[in-house]
Amino acid sequence: MRRQWIRAMLAGLLGGGMAAQFLALRTPRAPRLPPQQTVHTTNPRLGIHTRLTGIGDEQVIERSLAQVREMGAPWIIDLFPWAYAQPRSRYGFDWNGADLVVQHAVRQGLQVVARLDIVPPWARPPGSSDRYLDDQHYVDYAAYVVAFLERYRSWGVRHVIIWNEPNLAFEWGRRPPDPRAYAELLATVYPRVKAAVPDAIVIAGALSPGPDLGDRAEVRMGDLRYMDEYFAAGGGAHCDMWGVHAYGAQVPFDDPPDAAVVNFRRTEVMRERLVTLGAGAQRLIITEGGWNDHPRWSAAVTPAQRLRWTIGAYRLAQQWPWLEAACLWQFATPWRARTYQDNWNFVEYDGTPRAIYWAVRAAFVPGVAE
């Protein structure tokens, strides 16, 4: 009897310890939030793509978002991976990382646009890409989107981006791009989101810009063709806004729009296509874009060109009444890549602002001389 009692007690302690460990990952700690701030800007459409989720260093997150505010940008986009929120199963959520970013962003007066993707291992075949999502798990993904919005709607978060560049084989789980499957994904997500959070803004698109790449578009299906097939499959009824990646390549911000050219004003080409498809009421949002000024990358521009063209692009975007925001790539990364990737940044990995940061701040913050 004594041995049985001891075994039962040990089993209880072990079970309690395991449960505590399991739940501890899902119990958010309270962020140390600063006083409420306000963004002072002459450009309410100015935005930037941040890379803060997963850092876990609250001081870095607070500093970075304060710098975004001080630059005069009211909008940020950040990735909130599904794999971070539900790493083990469909049961329960770990909101620690997301809480830090969302709550600090709101305290800085910023509007958060949430990109939601990256598939956890339990929701995809063994050895597959973390961008691989099959239709058997569309409902699980939709449940994550709904839970995210239900948690953060009270903090002002309404905009969610459903996947990233699904017209790329890499982003579609190393499979041929499939606009019909993407439309089916949106058809699963959209009604569930609207039932739970009716004023949510569901963003589709955010396509890699340009024509087909590779035989039979096995690398990239052209953005315009993908859009046509997505709408033909009924996808237009299951999104509120269209995302655009507006990279400037090596030409100025005002290079004329042309369906055969990748430039910043390709955004206008995408707008025209939406009108043609009968979706002219949908607004657009630039979720990535800009120029790179690495001295040894063949696709880069000079630092002076990047500076002038970035400010020009933000000013041009301010004139487009059908645009929600222009969120260029990217504010900063928490590491130094030592490649051309570092030269997308507005701020160095250690928080030191680059010249482009100061130029944008001077151009759009009232009272700061350009």
N, C-alpha and C positions, 0 to 999 in steps of 0.2 A: 504493500500500500504506500509506504514511504517513498519507494522508488518511483511509483506511478505519479505521486504528487510532485516530486522533484522534476520528473520529465515534463509534466503538464506545465509547471511553473516556468521551466526553461523554454518550452515551446511558446508559451505566452509572451515571455520577454523577447524572444527572437522575432515572433510575429509582430509585436508592438514596435520593436526597433526598425524592422523592415517597413512597416506602415509609416512610421515617423519619417524615415528617410525618403520614402516615396512622396509623401505629402509636402515635405520641406521644400522640394524642388518646385512645388506649385503654389506656395504661399508667398505672395509678393511682400517684399519689405518696403516700408514707407520711404519714398524719396525725400531728400532734404531740399525742398523747393524754395527758390528765392521769391521775393515780392513780385507781384504781377507787373509786367512790363508792356510797353506799346511800341510797335514798329513805326518809326517816322520815315516816310518815303514819299517821293513824288511819282512813284510808279507802282500802283497797287497790283500789277501783274508780274512783278519781278519775283523770281523764285530760283531755287538751287537744289540740286540733288545731293543729299547728305549720305554718309556711310557710317551710321552710329549704332544701329542695332547689333548687339552681340559684343560690343566693347566692354560693357560692364563697369567701366570707370566713370562714376558719376561726375567727378570733377571735369573730365574731358568732355563729357556730354554737355554739361552746363556751359563750359567755356565756349565750345563750338557753336552752340545755339545762340548764345549771347553775341558772338561775332556775326552770325547770320543776321540777327536783328540789327546790329550796328551797321551792317552793310546796306541796310534798307530793303531787305528781302522779306516780304510777308509770308512767302510760301516755301515749304520744303517738301521733298519727296524722300522717303526712306523705305528700304526693304524690311519687311517683318516676316521672316521665313516661317512657313507652316511647320517645318522640321524643328524649329526652336520651341514652338508653343506646344507641340505634341510629339516629343521625340520617341516615345515608347509605344503609344497606342492611341486609339480614338477616345479614350476615357480620360478626362481631366485636361487642364491647360496650365502651362507655366508662363505667366505674364511678366516675370521680373524684368527682362530686357526691354520689352515693349513699353511697360509702364514708365521706365526711366526716360525713354526718348519722348513719348507722347506727352507726359505730364510736364517735363522740362520745356518742351517746345511750346506748349500752350502758355506756360508761365512767361515765356519770352514774347508772347503775342503772335506766334506763328500759326499758320494754317497747315495742318499735316495732311498730305496725300500719301496713302499707304499702298505700296506695292506688295501684293500677297502671292507668293509662290514658294518654291523649293520644297520638294516632297520628302516626308520622313521615310526612313527605311521600311517601316511596317506597311506603308501604303504603295509599295512598288516591288517589282520582282527583284530577287537577289542579284547583285552585281549591276543593276541598271543605274542610269544617270539620275541625279536628284531632280532633274527636270521631267522625268518620265511619270506621266499621270494617265492611267487608263480609265475607261468609262466606268469600271467597277468601283472606282474611288471618287468619282465626281461628287457624290453625295457627301462623303467625308470631307472633301475640300470645301464644299459649300457650307458645311457645318462650321468649319473654321472661320470662313469669311463672316458668317452671321455672328458667331461668338465674338469676333474681333470688333465688329461694329456695335454690338450690344454693350460691350465693355467701354468703348471709347466715344460713343456718340455723345454722352453727357459732357465729354471734354471738347466737343466741337468737331470731332472727326466724322466726315461724311463721305469723302472720296476714297474709293478703293480701285486699284488697278488689277485687273484679272489677267495675270500672267505677263510675261515680258518677251517681246519679239518672237511670238509663236510662229512667224514665217521663216525662222531659222531652224534648221535640223538640230543644231546643238541645243537650242532652248526648248525644243519640242521632244526632248528625251532621246536625242540621236535617232530620230525617225524622220521620214519625209514630212514636211509641213502639210497640215491637213486642215484647211479652213472650215470644212464641214464639221470635223470633230471639235474644233474650237467653238463653233457656233453651238454645238450640243453642250459643251461645257458651260457656256453662258446661259443656255436655256435651263440648265440645272441650277445654276447659282442665282440668277436674277430674281425669279419669283420668290425664292426663300428669303433673299435679302429684303425685298420689298414688303413681304409679309411681316418681317421682324422690325425693320427700320425703314419706314416708307419714304423718308426724305433722303435716303442714302443716294450717292452718285456713283453708279457703276461704270467704270471706264474700261473700254475694250481697245484693242489695237496695240499702240506702242510698238509698231513694227520696225524692223530693220529697214532703213530706207534704200531704195534702189531696185533695179530689175532683177530677173532670175540670175542665180549663180549656180554653176555646175550643170551637168547633164540632167535634164528633166527637173530642174530646180531642186536638185537633191541637197544643195547647201543652203540656198535661200530662194523661196518663192517671192517674186517681185511684189513689192508692197501694194501696188495698185491692183494687180491681178488677185492677190490674196483678199483685198478688201472687197472686190467684186464678188468673189466666190463665197466669202463670209456672208455678205448681204443676200446673195442668191439662196443661201441655206437658211435664211430667216433670222440671222444673227442681229439684224438691225432692231428687232423688237425687244432685244434682251440686253441693251446697254443704253446709258444716258449720255455718254460723252465718248469722244474718240481721242486716243492718245497718239502723239506724234513724236518721233525722234528726228530732231532738226539739226543734224550736224552740217557744219559749213564747208567741210572739205578744205580746199585751198583757194577758195574764192570769197569775195567780200559778202557781207550780210545782205546787201541790196542786189546781188546778182539775180537777174530776172528768173521768175519761176518757169520751169520747163519740165514736162513729164519725163524727159530723157536724162535729166541732170539731177545729181544729188547736191543740194545746197540748202541754206537756211530757209529760203523762200519756197522750198518744196512743201512747206506747211500750207501754202496757198493752193498748191496742186491737190493736196489731200482734201482741203476744204471744198474745192470745186467738185471733186469726185463725190463727196458726201451729198452735195446739192444734186448732182446728176442721179444719184441712187435714191433720191427722195428723202434723205435724212438731213436736209439743210437746217432743221431746227436743233440738231445736236451741236453743242459747242465742242471745241477742240482744246486740248491741253498739251503743251510741250513737256514731255517727261524726261527727255534727255536732249542734249544738243551742245553746240559750241565748237571751239577750235582748240588745237593742241600746239604748243610752242616748243616742243623738244628740239634741241639744236641738231640732232643727228637722225631724226625719224623722217623718212621720205615723204610722209603724208602731213608733216607739220608746216606751220606758218611761223613768221617771226614773232617775237614777243610784242613788238609794236603793232603789228597787224592784228594779233589776237586781242589786244587791248581795245583798239579802235572798233573792230568788228563786233566784239562782244557788247560794248556799250551801244553801238548802232543797232544790233539785233534786239536788245532789250527795249530800245526806243521804238523800233518798228513794231514789235509785238504789242506795245502799249496802244498802237493805233488800230489793231484788229478787234472789232467789236465782238466777234464770234469766238475769241480766245479767252479761256479761263485764266491761264497763267503760263509763263515761260520759265521752266525750271531747267537750267542748263546743267551740264555734267562737268565737274562735280566740285563740291566744296572742299573736301579733304579726305584722306584715308589715314587710318591710325598707324600706318607703317610706311616705310620708304621702299618702293619697289625697285629703285635704281634702273628703271627702264623709262620708255616714253610715257608709260602710264602715270608717272608722277606729274607730268606736264599738262594733265587735264585740271589739276587742282588749283583752287583759288587761294588755299592756305596750306602751308607745309604740314607734314605729319605731326610736328611738334607744336603746332599752333601759331607759327610765325606767318603772318599774312604776306602774300606775294603782291607784286605791283598791280596785278589785275584786281585784287581785292580792294586796294586803296582807290583805284580808278573808278570802280563801280560805286563805291561808297561816296566818292566826291561827286559823281554824276547824279546820284539819286537821293541822297540824304539832304534834306533842307538845311541850309546854313553852313554846309561844307563846301568850300570853294573847289571847283573842278581844276 
